[in-house]
Amino acid sequence: MQVSGAEAATSYAYKASLIGSAHRFELTQEGLSWHIAGRSGLWRYDEISAVRLSFRPVSMQQHRFRADVSHSGGGRIAILSTSWQTAALMAPQDNGFRDFILELHARMAKAGGRAALTAGLGAKTYAAVLAFLALLTVAMAGLLIRALMIGEFAGVLFILGFAALFAWQVGGFVRRNQPQSYGFDSVPKALLP
């Protein structure tokens, strides 16, 4: 991220894949300038219709965040907090991503933007995730009770260990991605690195 001067351009870039060019974004006095895969554009801050922040871990990077920015005339761009370095390495860009997203919100507020600011998953998706987790909890409890009844203590330990690991991995995802709305001055810290 590069910042120079009070109202100078703030920039951020990441590689979404190993092949192809980097996705580059710049916050200028005119608006959000973006360059993605040979396409480019400039969205004025008051033309941005929505921003959705979410926590999106992947196997190569368990600490990855995403911002989806939508334009009032159609179109959406995704900004990720990680960048591909090699075939086996996805590097976090925590400070640059956080600073860029906070500055984007500040400039949108200053321009009088009326964007819908949401965080987490959509309400229906989140409800489906919770229903799946409830079903899985009932099934795991049934297996635990069955293992206790037949005296299979190795199975009990396995089920308890698996449940603890699953709760640790999935619990953070579910907690961070709870659907919510927020204001320009109250960006959710749980959805920023």
SERO-4910 file (N, C-alpha, C, O; in steps of 0.05 Angstrom, whole numbers):
BEGIN
 pado doro    nc1    nc2    nc3   cac1   cac2   cac3    cc1    cc2    cc3    oc1    oc2    oc3
  Met    A     17    -23      0      0      0      0     18     25      0     38     26     14
  Gln    A     10     44    -15     25     69    -17      7     92    -11    -14     95    -23
  Val    A     16    109      8      0    133     14     20    156     15     41    155     27
  Ser    A     13    178      1     30    202      2     12    227      1     -4    230    -17
  Gly    A     15    244     21     -2    268     22    -29    262     34    -37    239     36
  Ala    A    -43    283     43    -68    280     56    -90    269     37   -105    251     45
  Glu    A    -92    278     13   -112    269     -5   -100    256    -29   -112    254    -51
  Ala    A    -76    245    -27    -62    232    -49    -75    204    -53    -92    195    -37
  Ala    A    -65    190    -73    -76    164    -79    -66    143    -59    -43    144    -51
  Thr    A    -84    125    -52    -77    102    -36    -81     78    -54   -102     75    -67
  Ser    A    -62     60    -54    -64     37    -73    -61     11    -58    -50      9    -36
  Tyr    A    -71    -10    -71    -70    -38    -61    -70    -56    -85    -84    -51   -104
  Ala    A    -54    -78    -83    -54    -97   -105    -51   -125    -94    -38   -129    -73
  Tyr    A    -62   -145   -108    -58   -173   -100    -61   -190   -125    -72   -182   -145
  Lys    A    -49   -214   -124    -52   -233   -146    -73   -254   -138    -69   -268   -118
  Ala    A    -94   -256   -153   -115   -274   -147   -108   -303   -155   -120   -322   -145
  Ser    A    -90   -306   -174    -81   -332   -183    -52   -331   -191    -40   -309   -194
  Leu    A    -40   -354   -196    -12   -354   -204     -7   -343   -232     12   -329   -237
  Ile    A    -26   -348   -249    -24   -337   -276    -41   -312   -278    -61   -309   -264
  Gly    A    -33   -295   -295    -47   -270   -298    -34   -247   -282    -17   -252   -265
  Ser    A    -43   -224   -288    -32   -200   -275    -45   -195   -248    -65   -207   -241
  Ala    A    -33   -178   -233    -43   -171   -207    -68   -153   -210    -71   -139   -229
  His    A    -86   -156   -190   -109   -138   -189   -100   -114   -174    -91   -116   -151
  Arg    A   -103    -90   -186    -93    -65   -175   -116    -46   -170   -134    -43   -187
  Phe    A   -115    -33   -146   -136    -15   -138   -123     11   -128   -101     10   -116
  Glu    A   -135     33   -133   -124     59   -124   -147     77   -116   -167     80   -131
  Leu    A   -145     89    -93   -164    108    -83   -153    136    -90   -135    146    -78
  Thr    A   -166    148   -110   -157    175   -119   -177    196   -110   -197    189    -96
  Gln    A   -172    220   -116   -191    242   -109   -217    238   -124   -238    246   -114
  Glu    A   -216    227   -148   -240    223   -164   -257    199   -155   -281    199   -157
  Gly    A   -244    177   -146   -258    153   -138   -240    129   -137   -216    131   -136
  Leu    A   -253    106   -137   -239     80   -136   -231     72   -165   -248     66   -181
  Ser    A   -205     72   -170   -194     64   -196   -186     35   -194   -172     27   -175
  Trp    A   -194     18   -213   -186    -10   -212   -176    -20   -239   -185    -11   -260
  His    A   -158    -40   -238   -146    -52   -262   -146    -82   -256   -131    -92   -239
  Ile    A   -163    -97   -271   -165   -126   -267   -166   -139   -294   -183   -134   -311
  Ala    A   -146   -157   -299   -145   -174   -323   -150   -158   -349   -166   -166   -365
  Gly    A   -135   -137   -352   -137   -121   -377   -160   -102   -378   -163    -87   -397
  Arg    A   -177   -102   -358   -200    -83   -357   -194    -63   -335   -178    -68   -317
  Ser    A   -205    -40   -338   -201    -19   -317   -225     -1   -316   -242     -1   -334
  Gly    A   -227     13   -295   -249     32   -291   -245     50   -268   -226     47   -252
  Leu    A   -262     70   -266   -261     89   -244   -289     92   -233   -307    101   -248
  Trp    A   -294     85   -209   -320     87   -196   -318    110   -176   -303    109   -157
  Arg    A   -335    131   -180   -336    152   -160   -346    140   -134   -362    121   -134
  Tyr    A   -338    152   -112   -345    141    -86   -375    141    -81   -385    123    -68
  Asp    A   -389    162    -91   -418    162    -87   -433    144   -106   -457    140   -104
  Glu    A   -419    131   -126   -431    112   -144   -428     83   -134   -440     65   -145
  Ile    A   -413     79   -112   -410     52   -101   -436     46    -85   -443     61    -67
  Ser    A   -450     25    -94   -476     19    -82   -475      0    -58   -493      1    -41
  Ala    A   -454    -16    -56   -453    -35    -34   -424    -44    -29   -408    -46    -47
  Val    A   -419    -50     -4   -394    -62      4   -401    -85     23   -416    -80     43
  Arg    A   -391   -109     18   -396   -132     36   -368   -142     45   -352   -149     28
  Leu    A   -364   -143     70   -339   -154     82   -345   -182     92   -366   -187    104
  Ser    A   -325   -200     88   -329   -227     98   -302   -240    104   -281   -231     94
  Phe    A   -303   -262    119   -280   -278    126   -281   -303    109   -301   -318    111
  Arg    A   -262   -307     92   -263   -329     72   -237   -345     73   -220   -342     55
  Pro    A   -233   -363     93   -208   -379     93   -208   -399     71   -229   -409     62
  Val    A   -184   -406     62   -180   -427     42   -158   -445     52   -145   -439     72
  Ser    A   -155   -469     40   -135   -488     50   -107   -477     51    -92   -483     70
  Met    A    -99   -460     32    -72   -450     32    -69   -425     50    -46   -418     57
  Gln    A    -91   -413     59    -89   -389     76   -114   -388     94   -136   -381     85
  Gln    A   -110   -395    119   -132   -397    138   -140   -370    148   -160   -367    162
  His    A   -126   -349    142   -131   -322    152   -135   -303    128   -118   -286    123
  Arg    A   -157   -307    113   -162   -291     89   -189   -276     91   -209   -287    100
  Phe    A   -188   -251     83   -212   -234     84   -219   -225     56   -202   -224     38
  Arg    A   -244   -217     52   -253   -209     26   -272   -185     29   -288   -183     47
  Ala    A   -270   -167     10   -288   -144      7   -300   -145    -21   -285   -144    -40
  Asp    A   -326   -146    -23   -340   -144    -49   -352   -117    -51   -368   -108    -35
  Val    A   -343   -102    -72   -352    -75    -77   -369    -74   -102   -361    -84   -123
  Ser    A   -393    -64    -99   -412    -63   -122   -417    -35   -131   -416    -16   -115
  His    A   -421    -32   -157   -425     -6   -169   -455     -2   -175   -469    -21   -181
  Ser    A   -465     22   -173   -493     28   -178   -502     22   -206   -525     16   -211
  Gly    A   -483     24   -225   -490     18   -253   -486    -11   -261   -487    -18   -284
  Gly    A   -481    -28   -241   -476    -57   -246   -446    -62   -244   -430    -44   -248
  Gly    A   -440    -86   -238   -412    -94   -235   -404    -97   -206   -414    -82   -189
  Arg    A   -386   -115   -201   -376   -120   -174   -347   -129   -176   -340   -144   -194
  Ile    A   -331   -119   -158   -303   -127   -156   -298   -138   -129   -309   -129   -109
  Ala    A   -280   -158   -128   -272   -171   -102   -244   -162    -96   -226   -162   -113
  Ile    A   -239   -156    -71   -213   -148    -61   -206   -168    -39   -220   -170    -19
  Leu    A   -184   -183    -43   -176   -203    -24   -152   -194     -8   -136   -178    -16
  Ser    A   -149   -206     16   -127   -198     34   -102   -215     30    -82   -212     45
  Thr    A   -102   -233     11    -79   -251      6    -71   -249    -23    -86   -241    -41
  Ser    A    -46   -257    -29    -35   -256    -56    -19   -281    -61     -3   -289    -44
  Trp    A    -23   -293    -85     -7   -316    -92     22   -308    -97     27   -289   -112
  Gln    A     40   -323    -85     69   -318    -89     81   -340   -107     94   -334   -127
  Thr    A     77   -365    -99     86   -388   -114     64   -408   -114     42   -404   -104
  Ala    A     69   -432   -127     49   -453   -128     41   -463   -100     19   -474    -97
  Ala    A     59   -460    -81     53   -470    -54     51   -448    -33     48   -454     -9
  Leu    A     52   -423    -41     52   -401    -21     32   -379    -28     34   -367    -50
  Met    A     14   -375    -10     -5   -352    -12      2   -334     11     -1   -342     34
  Ala    A     11   -310      6     21   -292     27     -1   -273     36    -16   -262     20
  Pro    A     -4   -269     63    -23   -250     73    -12   -221     69     12   -216     69
  Gln    A    -31   -203     65    -25   -174     62    -42   -159     81    -56   -140     74
  Asp    A    -41   -167    106    -60   -157    126    -60   -127    129    -82   -115    127
  Asn    A    -38   -115    134    -37    -86    139    -46    -70    115    -62    -51    118
  Gly    A    -37    -77     91    -45    -63     67    -75    -65     62    -88    -45     55
  Phe    A    -86    -89     65   -115    -94     61   -131    -77     81   -149    -63     73
  Arg    A   -124    -79    107   -139    -65    127   -138    -35    122   -159    -22    123
  Asp    A   -115    -24    117   -112      5    113   -128     14     88   -141     35     88
  Phe    A   -127     -3     67   -141      4     42   -172      5     47   -185     23     38
  Ile    A   -182    -16     60   -211    -18     65   -221      5     83   -242     17     78
  Leu    A   -205     11    104   -213     33    122   -213     60    107   -230     76    111
  Glu    A   -192     64     90   -191     89     75   -213     90     54   -224    112     50
  Leu    A   -221     68     42   -243     68     23   -269     76     37   -284     93     27
  His    A   -274     66     61   -298     74     76   -297    103     83   -317    117     82
  Ala    A   -274    113     91   -271    141     99   -277    159     75   -291    180     77
  Arg    A   -267    152     52   -271    169     28   -300    167     18   -311    187      8
  Met    A   -312    144     21   -340    141     13   -358    158     32   -376    172     22
  Ala    A   -352    159     57   -367    175     77   -363    205     70   -382    220     71
  Lys    A   -339    213     64   -333    241     58   -348    250     33   -356    273     30
  Ala    A   -351    231     13   -364    238    -12   -395    237     -9   -409    242    -28
  Gly    A   -405    230     15   -434    228     19   -446    203      7   -469    203     -1
  Gly    A   -430    181      6   -440    156     -5   -463    145     11   -465    149     36
  Arg    A   -480    130     -3   -503    118     10   -503     88      6   -524     75      3
  Ala    A   -479     77      5   -476     48     -1   -487     31     22   -487     39     45
  Ala    A   -498      8     15   -507    -12     34   -482    -26     45   -468    -40     30
  Leu    A   -476    -23     70   -452    -34     82   -461    -59     99   -474    -56    119
  Thr    A   -453    -82     89   -460   -107    103   -435   -123    108   -414   -120     95
  Ala    A   -438   -141    128   -415   -158    135   -425   -186    138   -448   -191    145
  Gly    A   -407   -205    134   -414   -233    137   -428   -245    113   -427   -234     91
  Leu    A   -440   -268    117   -454   -282     96   -482   -270     93   -492   -255    111
  Gly    A   -496   -277     71   -524   -269     68   -540   -284     89   -532   -305     99
  Ala    A   -563   -273     96   -580   -284    117   -589   -313    111   -588   -330    129
  Lys    A   -596   -319     86   -605   -346     79   -582   -365     80   -585   -388     89
  Thr    A   -559   -357     70   -536   -375     70   -527   -380     99   -521   -403    106
  Tyr    A   -528   -360    116   -520   -363    144   -540   -382    158   -532   -399    174
  Ala    A   -566   -379    152   -586   -397    164   -581   -426    155   -584   -444    171
  Ala    A   -574   -430    130   -568   -457    120   -544   -469    134   -543   -492    140
  Val    A   -524   -452    138   -500   -461    152   -507   -470    180   -498   -491    190
  Leu    A   -522   -453    194   -530   -460    222   -547   -486    222   -544   -502    241
  Ala    A   -565   -489    203   -582   -514    202   -564   -538    198   -568   -559    210
  Phe    A   -545   -536    180   -526   -558    175   -510   -564    200   -506   -588    206
  Leu    A   -501   -544    214   -485   -549    238   -502   -561    260   -492   -578    275
  Ala    A   -528   -554    262   -546   -566    282   -550   -595    275   -550   -612    293
  Leu    A   -554   -601    250   -557   -629    241   -532   -645    247   -534   -668    257
  Leu    A   -509   -634    242   -484   -648    247   -480   -652    277   -469   -672    285
  Thr    A   -487   -632    293   -485   -635    322   -502   -657    333   -493   -673    350
  Val    A   -527   -660    323   -544   -681    331   -533   -708    323   -533   -727    339
  Ala    A   -522   -710    299   -510   -736    290   -486   -743    307   -483   -766    315
  Met    A   -468   -723    312   -445   -729    329   -452   -736    357   -440   -754    369
  Ala    A   -473   -723    369   -482   -730    395   -493   -759    396   -488   -774    415
  Gly    A   -507   -767    375   -517   -794    373   -494   -815    372   -495   -835    385
  Leu    A   -473   -808    357   -450   -826    355   -436   -828    382   -426   -849    390
  Leu    A   -434   -805    396   -421   -805    422   -436   -822    442   -425   -837    457
  Ile    A   -463   -818    443   -479   -834    461   -477   -864    455   -475   -880    473
  Arg    A   -477   -870    429   -474   -898    421   -447   -910    430   -446   -932    439
  Ala    A   -426   -894    426   -399   -904    434   -398   -907    464   -385   -926    473
  Leu    A   -410   -890    479   -410   -892    508   -426   -917    517   -418   -931    536
  Met    A   -449   -922    504   -466   -945    511   -452   -972    507   -456   -990    523
  Ile    A   -436   -974    486   -423   -999    480   -395  -1001    492   -381  -1021    489
  Gly    A   -387   -980    506   -361   -980    519   -337   -976    501   -315   -985    507
  Glu    A   -341   -964    478   -319   -960    459   -306   -933    465   -313   -912    453
  Phe    A   -287   -933    485   -276   -908    494   -256   -896    475   -252   -871    475
  Ala    A   -244   -912    458   -227   -901    437   -244   -885    417   -236   -863    408
  Gly    A   -267   -895    411   -286   -881    394   -296   -855    407   -299   -835    393
  Val    A   -301   -855    433   -309   -832    448   -287   -810    446   -294   -787    440
  Leu    A   -262   -818    450   -240   -799    448   -238   -787    420   -232   -764    416
  Phe    A   -241   -805    400   -239   -796    372   -262   -775    366   -257   -755    354
  Ile    A   -286   -782    375   -308   -764    369   -304   -737    383   -310   -716    372
  Leu    A   -295   -738    409   -291   -713    423   -268   -696    411   -270   -672    409
  Gly    A   -247   -710    402   -225   -696    389   -234   -683    362   -227   -660    356
  Phe    A   -249   -699    347   -259   -689    321   -277   -665    325   -276   -645    311
  Ala    A   -295   -667    345   -314   -645    351   -299   -620    360   -307   -598    352
  Ala    A   -278   -623    376   -263   -600    385   -248   -587    361   -249   -562    359
  Leu    A   -236   -603    344   -222   -592    320   -242   -578    302   -237   -556    291
  Phe    A   -265   -591    297   -285   -580    279   -296   -553    291   -299   -534    276
  Ala    A   -301   -553    317   -311   -528    329   -291   -506    327   -298   -483    323
  Trp    A   -265   -512    330   -244   -492    328   -242   -481    300   -240   -457    296
  Gln    A   -243   -499    280   -241   -490    252   -265   -476    242   -263   -454    230
  Val    A   -289   -487    246   -313   -476    235   -325   -454    253   -339   -436    243
  Gly    A   -320   -456    279   -331   -436    297   -323   -408    291   -339   -390    292
  Gly    A   -297   -404    284   -288   -377    277   -301   -367    252   -307   -343    250
  Phe    A   -304   -385    232   -317   -377    207   -346   -368    213   -355   -347    202
  Val    A   -361   -384    228   -389   -378    234   -391   -352    250   -408   -335    245
  Arg    A   -374   -349    271   -376   -326    288   -369   -300    272   -383   -280    275
  Arg    A   -348   -301    256   -340   -277    241   -360   -269    219   -364   -246    213
  Asn    A   -373   -289    207   -390   -284    184   -420   -281    191   -437   -285    174
  Gln    A   -426   -274    216   -453   -269    223   -464   -245    208   -450   -224    208
  Pro    A   -487   -247    195   -497   -225    179   -502   -200    196   -514   -202    218
  Gln    A   -493   -177    186   -498   -152    201   -494   -128    182   -482   -131    161
  Ser    A   -505   -106    190   -501    -81    176   -484    -64    193   -483    -67    218
  Tyr    A   -469    -45    181   -452    -27    196   -451      0    183   -461      3    160
  Gly    A   -439     19    196   -437     46    186   -408     52    177   -390     36    182
  Phe    A   -405     74    163   -378     81    153   -357     83    175   -334     77    171
  Asp    A   -366     92    198   -347     97    220   -345     73    239   -331     74    259
  Ser    A   -359     51    233   -358     27    251   -354      2    235   -370    -17    237
  Val    A   -332      1    220   -325    -23    204   -319    -46    223   -303    -42    242
  Pro    A   -332    -69    220   -327    -91    239   -298   -100    239   -287   -109    219
  Lys    A   -286    -99    263   -258   -107    266   -254   -137    262   -232   -145    253
  Ala    A   -274   -153    267   -272   -182    263   -269   -190    234   -260   -212    227
  Leu    A   -276   -171    215   -274   -177    187   -252   -162    174   -251   -159    149
  Leu    A   -233   -152    190   -208   -140    180   -185   -155    193   -186   -162    216
  Pro    A   -163   -160    177   -141   -174    189   -127   -157    211   -107   -166    223
***
